Amino acid sequence: MDDPHAILRDRVLASVLEGRGKSDPAIRSAAADGGGVPPELQSLVEKIHRHAYKVTDEDIARLQGRYSDDQLFEIVVSTALGASRKRLLAGLEALEEA
């Protein structure tokens, strides 16, 4: 099945992960993948990938001494985009197999 939105979606993802920002692009990419981030970020990244609705203000506050609000925003958005992409691709694969 051809995904007519793949090019645009991939462009957005590349822009978020590799574009200019306050956080390290390597951390953004790792967060999108769900692992390989610095240890203090791993819990947040895993929570976003598995149960984003469970993220609390405390999860963010715990990291604010080490990361700026801009950095945390970029990391959270990268993680959420990566998690959504995995779910989308799994859904498209399931449709293809059906």
trRosetta pair geometry for C-beta under 8 A, 3 or more apart (Angstrom, degrees):
i j d omega theta_ij theta_ji phi_ij phi_ji
1 92 6.4 -143 75 -169 123 92
1 95 6.1 -18 2 108 159 113
1 96 5.2 -132 7 -88 104 87
3 6 4.1 95 92 -46 111 104
3 9 7.8 -45 141 22 127 136
3 92 6.2 -23 -75 -128 121 150
5 8 5.5 -63 -166 50 67 108
5 9 5.3 67 137 -27 90 110
6 9 5.7 -61 -141 42 27 111
6 10 5.9 24 163 -18 66 110
7 10 6.0 -57 -145 38 25 108
7 11 6.4 28 153 -22 61 108
8 11 5.5 -54 -149 34 32 115
8 12 6.5 32 154 -18 65 102
9 12 5.9 -53 -151 34 32 110
9 13 6.4 29 152 -16 65 107
9 85 7.4 145 162 -110 119 99
9 88 7.9 -124 -167 111 157 164
10 13 5.6 -53 -145 39 34 112
10 14 6.2 36 155 -20 66 106
11 14 5.8 -54 -145 37 28 110
11 15 6.3 31 154 -21 62 107
12 15 5.7 -57 -150 35 30 113
12 16 6.4 25 155 -15 65 107
12 81 7.5 -146 123 -143 101 137
13 16 5.9 -58 -148 38 30 107
13 17 6.0 12 161 -6 67 115
13 32 7.3 107 -163 -148 103 152
13 81 5.7 170 -113 155 83 129
13 82 7.8 108 -144 -79 113 60
13 85 6.4 48 -98 -74 143 145
14 17 6.1 -64 -136 47 26 100
14 18 5.3 -23 -179 25 68 119
14 19 7.6 98 130 -37 60 87
15 18 7.0 -63 -109 55 13 80
15 19 4.6 24 -174 -39 57 131
16 19 6.5 -8 -77 22 11 113
16 28 6.9 -158 138 175 75 133
16 74 7.6 172 -172 -155 81 79
16 77 6.1 -125 -157 124 129 111
16 78 5.7 174 143 -93 110 74
16 81 5.8 98 81 13 160 166
17 25 6.3 82 156 -159 60 86
17 28 4.8 176 -138 121 59 114
17 29 4.9 81 -170 -81 118 74
17 32 5.8 -42 -95 -17 122 150
17 78 5.8 107 -94 -132 73 110
17 81 7.8 -132 -50 85 96 137
18 25 5.3 54 -122 -150 44 134
18 28 7.9 -154 -53 84 35 131
18 29 7.5 44 -67 -65 74 111
19 25 7.8 153 43 -101 31 113
21 25 7.3 126 41 -72 112 73
21 28 7.2 76 61 -53 153 147
21 70 7.5 -177 -177 155 82 103
21 71 7.9 118 148 -108 102 56
21 74 4.9 111 -179 -118 141 154
22 68 6.0 -74 153 65 145 127
22 70 4.1 71 20 115 155 119
22 71 4.8 -105 110 -69 108 72
22 74 6.3 176 51 -5 84 142
23 27 5.6 -97 164 73 108 124
23 28 5.8 121 103 -53 118 99
23 67 7.4 16 -99 -151 107 116
23 70 7.6 -165 -31 121 86 77
23 71 4.2 118 -72 -143 96 79
23 74 4.4 -168 18 83 124 133
23 75 5.6 177 -125 -53 171 88
23 78 8.0 -119 84 -7 142 141
24 27 4.3 84 71 3 97 105
24 28 7.1 -168 93 -7 51 83
25 28 5.4 -52 -146 37 39 114
25 29 6.2 39 156 -19 69 104
26 29 5.9 -53 -147 37 30 110
26 30 6.3 30 154 -17 64 108
27 30 5.7 -55 -144 40 31 110
27 31 6.1 35 155 -22 65 107
27 37 5.8 72 -151 -131 79 89
27 38 7.0 -19 -118 -6 115 95
27 41 7.2 83 -164 32 112 172
27 75 6.4 -42 134 -105 110 105
28 31 5.7 -55 -147 35 28 113
28 32 6.5 31 153 -21 63 104
28 74 6.0 -59 -95 149 117 101
28 75 6.4 -125 -98 -103 66 55
28 78 3.9 -150 -161 -102 82 164
29 32 5.7 -52 -151 33 32 113
29 33 6.5 27 152 -14 64 107
29 78 7.3 -78 -57 -175 25 133
30 33 5.6 -60 -151 41 34 110
30 35 6.6 -85 -179 97 88 34
30 36 3.9 -121 -146 89 117 98
30 37 4.7 161 114 -68 121 69
30 45 7.9 -32 123 -133 82 161
31 34 7.6 52 -177 -71 31 22
31 37 5.4 56 -74 -75 74 133
31 41 6.9 -70 -93 152 106 133
31 45 5.0 -129 -137 -115 77 120
31 75 5.2 173 -78 -162 170 77
31 78 4.7 81 83 102 119 113
31 79 4.3 -74 160 -72 104 85
31 82 6.6 168 115 11 62 145
32 78 4.8 -85 -56 166 92 85
32 79 6.3 -135 -81 -97 41 31
32 81 6.0 -32 -120 82 106 89
32 82 2.7 161 -166 -67 62 128
32 83 7.9 -131 -153 -21 52 56
32 85 7.4 22 -176 30 104 132
33 36 6.5 10 78 29 127 118
33 82 6.0 -91 -40 -163 26 144
34 45 6.3 154 -147 152 41 107
34 46 7.1 78 -169 -97 84 56
34 49 4.6 63 -119 -91 106 159
34 79 7.7 101 -90 -145 53 84
34 82 6.5 -160 -42 127 74 130
34 83 7.1 101 -79 -82 101 80
34 86 7.7 16 -37 -39 129 155
35 42 7.3 33 -130 -131 63 95
35 45 7.2 160 -77 118 36 137
35 46 8.0 48 -82 -75 77 87
37 41 4.1 -82 138 87 129 122
37 42 5.7 175 70 -75 99 62
37 45 5.3 138 18 -26 148 155
37 75 7.8 91 -138 -153 142 119
38 41 5.1 78 64 12 79 106
38 42 7.5 -128 97 -33 39 83
39 42 5.6 -35 -150 -4 38 120
40 43 8.0 -51 179 19 34 99
40 63 6.5 137 145 -112 109 91
40 66 6.2 30 114 57 159 167
41 44 5.6 -66 -164 46 57 110
41 45 5.5 53 144 -24 88 110
41 63 7.0 67 -94 -118 70 138
41 75 6.6 -98 -144 -177 133 146
42 45 5.7 -59 -142 40 29 110
42 46 6.1 28 161 -18 67 108
43 46 6.0 -56 -146 38 26 109
43 47 6.3 26 155 -20 63 109
43 59 7.4 -143 115 -141 105 101
44 47 5.7 -57 -147 36 29 111
44 48 6.4 28 156 -18 65 105
44 55 7.0 61 -148 -123 80 109
44 59 5.4 132 -103 172 95 112
44 60 7.7 95 -120 -80 135 53
44 63 6.7 -25 -35 -38 150 144
44 75 7.7 53 109 128 133 122
44 76 7.6 -72 159 -92 121 82
44 79 7.5 -128 128 -51 88 174
45 48 5.9 -54 -148 36 30 109
45 49 6.4 26 155 -15 64 109
45 75 7.7 -81 -80 167 94 103
45 79 5.2 -143 -130 -118 73 133
46 49 5.8 -59 -147 40 31 109
46 50 6.0 5 163 0 68 115
47 50 6.3 -68 -137 49 25 95
47 51 5.9 -56 -165 63 65 82
47 52 7.2 113 135 -98 71 36
47 54 5.8 -114 -168 83 107 104
47 55 5.6 129 125 -79 124 80
47 59 6.6 -102 62 -131 160 153
48 52 4.9 40 -147 -102 55 85
48 55 6.2 26 -80 -61 76 131
48 76 6.7 -177 -96 -145 151 69
48 79 4.3 64 94 133 151 128
48 80 5.9 -92 180 -71 123 68
48 83 6.0 -148 133 -26 85 148
49 52 7.8 105 -13 -59 11 86
49 79 6.7 -98 -53 -179 80 98
49 82 7.5 -40 -97 98 99 102
49 83 4.6 -165 -119 -98 59 116
49 86 7.8 27 -149 36 98 147
51 54 4.2 25 125 8 113 121
52 55 5.9 -25 -169 -8 52 113
52 80 6.6 73 -118 -110 143 94
52 83 7.0 162 -54 93 121 162
55 59 5.2 -97 -158 51 73 152
55 60 7.5 65 170 -39 104 93
55 76 7.9 105 -168 -134 164 117
56 59 5.0 117 55 -5 68 95
56 60 7.7 -139 101 6 48 83
57 60 5.9 -60 -158 41 39 107
57 61 5.8 40 148 -23 73 110
58 61 5.4 -51 -134 39 34 113
58 62 6.2 46 160 -31 64 101
59 62 6.1 -52 -157 23 24 115
59 63 7.5 5 151 -4 55 108
60 63 6.1 -73 -162 41 37 103
60 64 6.5 52 146 -48 71 99
60 72 6.0 93 -149 176 94 147
60 76 7.9 -11 -100 -66 108 137
61 64 5.5 -38 -147 3 38 122
63 66 5.7 -73 -168 51 61 102
63 67 5.1 -7 153 31 100 112
63 72 6.0 133 103 -101 125 120
64 67 6.7 -76 -114 65 28 69
64 68 8.0 45 -151 -132 65 19
64 69 7.2 14 -127 -70 98 69
64 72 7.0 -35 -90 -39 67 150
67 71 4.2 -125 -173 92 99 126
67 72 5.0 122 115 -57 124 86
67 75 7.2 -26 -175 0 159 142
68 71 4.6 98 52 6 77 101
68 72 7.0 -145 93 -3 41 87
69 72 5.7 -56 -145 40 31 110
69 73 6.2 37 154 -24 65 105
70 73 5.7 -52 -148 33 30 114
70 74 6.5 27 156 -16 63 106
71 74 5.9 -58 -152 37 31 109
71 75 6.3 27 153 -17 66 109
72 75 5.6 -55 -144 39 32 111
72 76 6.1 32 157 -19 67 107
73 76 5.9 -57 -146 38 27 108
73 77 6.2 23 158 -15 64 109
74 77 5.9 -55 -143 40 28 108
74 78 6.1 30 157 -20 64 109
75 78 5.7 -54 -145 37 28 112
75 79 6.2 29 155 -20 63 107
76 79 5.7 -56 -148 36 29 111
76 80 6.2 26 156 -17 65 108
77 80 5.8 -56 -144 39 30 110
77 81 6.2 29 157 -18 65 107
78 81 5.9 -56 -146 38 28 109
78 82 6.3 27 155 -18 63 108
79 82 5.8 -58 -149 37 28 111
79 83 6.3 26 155 -17 65 108
80 83 5.8 -54 -144 38 30 110
80 84 6.2 27 158 -16 65 108
81 84 5.8 -56 -144 39 29 108
81 85 6.2 33 155 -23 64 107
82 85 5.7 -54 -148 33 29 113
82 86 6.6 31 154 -20 63 102
83 86 5.8 -52 -153 32 32 112
83 87 6.6 28 152 -14 64 106
84 87 5.7 -56 -151 39 36 110
84 88 6.1 38 152 -21 68 106
85 88 5.6 -53 -144 37 31 113
85 89 6.2 28 158 -16 66 106
86 89 6.0 -57 -146 38 27 107
86 90 6.3 28 155 -19 63 108
87 90 5.7 -55 -147 36 30 112
87 91 6.3 31 154 -19 64 106
88 91 5.7 -58 -151 37 30 111
88 92 6.3 27 154 -16 66 106
89 92 5.7 -52 -143 38 33 110
89 93 6.2 37 154 -22 65 105
90 93 5.7 -53 -148 36 30 114
90 94 6.4 32 152 -21 63 105
91 94 5.7 -53 -148 34 32 112
91 95 6.5 32 153 -17 64 103
92 95 5.7 -53 -150 36 34 112
92 96 6.3 38 150 -23 65 105
93 96 5.5 -53 -149 34 33 115
93 97 6.4 26 155 -15 66 108
94 97 5.9 -59 -147 39 31 107
94 98 6.4 39 152 -34 64 104
95 98 5.6 -49 -147 22 33 116
